[in-house]
Amino acid sequence: AEVDALRRKLEKERNEHREQLNKFRYEFDDIVHGKIETLLDMIEVIHRTEKKDDQKQLDAIKTLRSEMRLIKENCKVVNKSWDNFAARVRHARES
């Protein structure tokens, strides 16, 4: 009878230990999954921010290209005007 009582007590302790272990395992899994989800969210935000930054850079490059084209066209106009002026001065001196 005493041996049976000890066996039951030992079995009860094993069950309690197993339940505690399972509870710990589930809590640990929940914490880990929560942390992983947080990290994934942060990574997604970083990627979205990088895409926005990339788009801003592309827009800035397009704007710079347009401005460079305008400057180039203006330089051509100034150069042509200068050539015309220089030709008139040469012609006036020759006459």
Disulfide bonds with the S-S distance in Angstrom:
none
